[in-house]
Amino acid sequence: MESLATIHSVPIGKWNVGGGNAISIQTMMGRGVENEISWRRELEDIAAEGCHLVRVAIPSELALQQFQRLRRDLSCDAIAFIGDVHFQGKLAIDALEVCEKIRINPGNFASHGARSMAIVDKDTLEGERKRIEKMAKKFFSRARECNCSVRIGSNGGSLSNHHRMSSASAELAAIASVLEMVQWAEEVDLKNLVASFKWSDPISTLLINEMAREKFNSLGKNYPFHLGVTEAGNGLEARIKNAIAVGILLSKNIGDTLRLSLTEKSVNEIRFAKKLLDFLNRHRLCLEILKEKSKELLCQLKKFSDEHWIDDLQESQSGSYDDEILGLIGQLLSVENANFLPDITTFPPWKREAVRCLLQIFRLGRFHGEIIACPTCGRTQYNVAETLDHVRRRFSRLKHLKIAVMGCVVNGPGEMSDADYGYIGSANGKVNIYHRGQCVRRGIDEAHAIDALEEMIRQNGDDCVE
Ligand code: SF4
């Protein structure tokens, strides 16, 4: 599958993104650079699987130096490296010399993190905007000198204050904040830019990317788009979320590179991405088609209203269901199968659950609580994948709740700000619990944190099932 030829081509190491080039596949290293042996092993695995671009968390100058040292000894030149830097403009500038591309988030680039939430008056916001502009232009100028590309990647949960407060919706704020950064980059003559708009909800991801592409095109800004759903979680549901958002966008010729976020081994993201691209070479996906079929699907599902699917779900974690999930999506959403409705009463339980996930994603029914989780990276403070499974088993019966399982306090609080409860790694093996955006318990030992979360949910009267 290829990107549109009308889109600007952006070089990233030996790869080119956009401009009619093949859609490139990305992942992010789950290991921190300080774990040298396992980091190298992870890199070998994703390289062997055909990864084109890999993102590396750079949380500090020390991590940057360690990454630089590791890079020097690598024989693998098929992969281009993307540094991921948050809240530290100066560190982002330093990382330009070591990476082929840097990802920045306009919502936290050079901002003061949690403290910036307190900024409300117009003058202070304008002062903040000017300060960020100065730092961003310095960064973009240096990127041009270093021949380093930049992804300006917004995230639904971490939008900058000055846009959030002056825009009518989060979607418009995200588009405005990326366009503002693009403008600053163009003013210092940096053109090697990629934009992204990620939400944890696949339908929002779909809609904002359509809206953003239209806006960018109307302004003549033909920069490539990086696609992905953020905090998709793992297993069955995460695959469905990614396939829906990314699959429908690519079917509409939107998108030039992708990262299918999974709270699993990074190599699984590459495997699933390759399968999805192969699948999309044969099928075109359409959201309207599922909406047409949904009433009949809901009727069929009512026959299994007391079904417990959680135990069966475990099987889907290994990635062995990649093909079956894509096959199901092809049956339900593809243009070629627009008039075909499968008899889902003959499906095994996991496959009926996949249909429930689809309907819930499309807001056509509420079957379980929404549990989101970050895909983990070098900043992760505890075993997110294991915790996610525990949280899902304990709380997914609470259909009305959205619970976020996040690896660190750097990005976690912002990116899960719309969740009812958050479970966030605060230090090695320690967890903070959040309720509707506020940190309500700090530094709980990982071994007791899920119990603490349950207690909190009970105390707040949120543990009742309708
Ligand atoms: S929230 Fe998760 S993926 Fe995001 S920076 Fe923290 S550990 Fe990494």
Residues whose N, C-alpha, C, O or C-beta is under 5 A from the ligand:
A	BS01	SF4	C374 P375 T376 C377 R379 T380 M406 G407 C408 N411 G412
